[in-house]
């Protein structure tokens, strides 16, 4: 009987470790494209700050040109909201300034900058990381 109990406990431990391994190594499969045509650059006039419709990104057109920020919070992946001061995470309260820099956590990193460029047709192309 003692051997049966030990074997049952060992089997349970192996099953638990197996499940933990699958949980830790889980990778989310993205069904979203990695490149987006945002339309004509003229839709984003100088001095504008515009959320990209249907894409978790924010397009900024300033004196240096076009810049894009990911609206995915670097803390746990929630989508941040646009606020008067910049951006705020509704999940855990992280706050970011208008340039994406971190104002306060629990996030420990700024919002991710995304690559955006002008193509030959005059359209803005956004590259998601």
N, C-alpha and C positions, 0 to 999 in steps of 0.2 A: 504494500500500500504506500509506503514511504517513497518508493521509486516512482510510482504513478504520480504522486503530488509534485515531485521534483521535475519530472518530465513535463507535466502540465504547465508549471510555472515557467520553465525554460521555453516551451512553445509559445506561451503568451508573450513573453519578453521579446522573442524573435518577431512575432507578428506586430507588436507595438513599435519596435525599432524599424521594421519595414515600412509601416505607415508613416512614421516620423520622417524617414528618408524621402518618401514620395512627397510629403508636405513641404519639406525644406527645398527640394529641387524643382518644385512646380514652376512652370514657365507659362505666362499668359500668352496666348496666341492672339496677335492683333489682326483683326479683320479689316483694318483701316489702311489706306494707301499711305506711302511715306512721302509722296510728292503731291502738292496741290497747286493748281492754277488759280490764283486769287483774282484774276481779271485784270483789266487795264490799270496801270499805275496811276492814271489820272483819277481813279476812284478814291485814291488816298492822297489828298492834297497836303502840301507842306504844312507842318504844325498839327497834323491830325494824329489821333490815337484811336484805333478801331479794332474791336473784337472781330475775329474771322468767323463768319457764320458757319456753324456746324463743325468747327474745328477748334480744339482747345488751344488757341493761339491768339495773340494780341499784336497787331501791326502798328508800329510807330514810324511816322515820317517826320524826321527832324532835320536840322542843318547838316548833319553828317550823312543823311540818306535814309534808307529804310532799315528798320530793325524789327525783329520778331521775338516775342517772348512766349514760352510755353506757359499755359495756364494750369499745368499740372503741378500741384504742390510737391516739392521734393521730400516732404516728411513721409506721407503715406499714400500719395497719389490722388488725393481728392482734387476736384476742379475748383480753382480759386475764383472768387467773385471780384469784379471791378468795384472799387470804393472811391470816395473822394480823395483819399490820400494815396491810393495805389491799388493794392490787391489784398484780399483777405480770404483765408481758408475757413470755410464754414464748419469743417470737421473738428479741428483741434486748435484753432485760433491763431495760427501763424499769420504775420502781417508782412507785406512787402511794399517797398516804395515804388513810384511810377516807373523807375528804370529797372525794376525787378530785384533790386538789392534787398536783402533781408533786414527788416526792421525789428522783429522779435519772433521767437520760436513758439513752438517746439522745433520747427524746421531748423536745420543747421546750415543750409545752403540757400543761395538766392534762386530765383526762378531761372530756368534754363533758357539761354539764348538760342534761337533757332536761325538757321541759314535762310535768307530770303534774297532773291536776286531778280533782276530785270532781264527778261528774255528778248529775243530779236523782234518779237511782235509787240513789245511794250507792255507785256503782262508781268505781274509779280508772280514768282514761283516760290513757294514755301516748301522747305525740306524739313520734315519732322525727324527727330533723332530716334 
